[in-house]
Amino acid sequence: MAKFALSHGWKNVAILKDVKQDYSRGLAQFFEEYLTAHGGTIVKDQTYSSGDKDFRAELTSIKAAHPDAIFIPGYYTEVGLIARQARQLGIKAPMLGGDGWDSEDLVKIGGEAMDGNFFSNHFSTQDKSPVVQDFLDKYRDRYHAEADAMAALGYDSAMILANAIKHAHSTDGNLVRDAIAATKDYPGVTGKITIDDKRNATKPAVVLTIKDGKFQYVETIAP
């Protein structure tokens, strides 16, 4: 999302993170590191706690800093309220987030205030690639519902495990571990996946926007 912000000329960014969530603090840290290393500035860094309902004090401080955008790496439960209150305060800057926004309840909570904001996710149902569309069709047939990012991640995890067993020609734990670690450019639903030397999955992210209460694909960003 830092890459995305800079590509849109949003160099002066405020952060509003959930101090109680390692997830939120971690995303904020990496966002700030990348943004500032590539010419951006964090003009205001504010915090809240999970379960908070009133964010007006933090948002008023952010408004005074005149940010180009606001990075809110939290969960949809608070983000919807934050967006609603930000717009009520007259803040027009776009809001950016991560996969913690991925819920239909985001729009139920935030309403029209969510329109025009952006968040990163693991895949988009609008991706026309055969891998994605085949997965979506099979998911609908079995569960009579639309797959979300967690379903796609779960599927890719299972398929990477199966692929590792196949290449190891064994279910021995050590051999399977080594085969998983050797995974490179696996064609997953969430993109081409490579396991790095820290055992993290290196893969692209998609950026979605909210328009008329619906998630819409914007672009794919490589790691």
Number of C-alpha atoms within 10 A of each C-alpha: 23 21 15 18 22 17 10 10 11 20 21 21 29 27 24 25 27 23 15 13 15 11 16 21 18 13 19 23 12 13 20 21 15 15 22 16 10 13 10 19 17 19 17 19 17 16 15 18 14 14 10 12 13 13 19 14 10 17 22 15 14 22 19 11 15 17 23 18 22 29 27 28 29 26 22 24 20 23 24 22 21 26 26 18 20 22 15 12 13 10 21 17 19 19 27 25 26 25 20 19 24 21 15 13 13 22 23 14 19 21 16 17 22 27 19 17 19 26 25 25 23 22 24 24 18 12 14 10 11 10 14 20 15 12 18 19 14 12 17 12 11 8 9 10 11 12 17 18 18 14 15 20 16 11 16 19 14 11 16 19 18 15 17 22 19 13 15 18 12 12 14 10 11 11 16 21 15 12 19 21 18 16 19 14 13 17 15 20 27 23 22 14 20 19 17 13 9 7 12 11 16 16 18 17 22 21 25 27 20 20 14 13 18 13 22 16 19 16 14 18 14 11 8
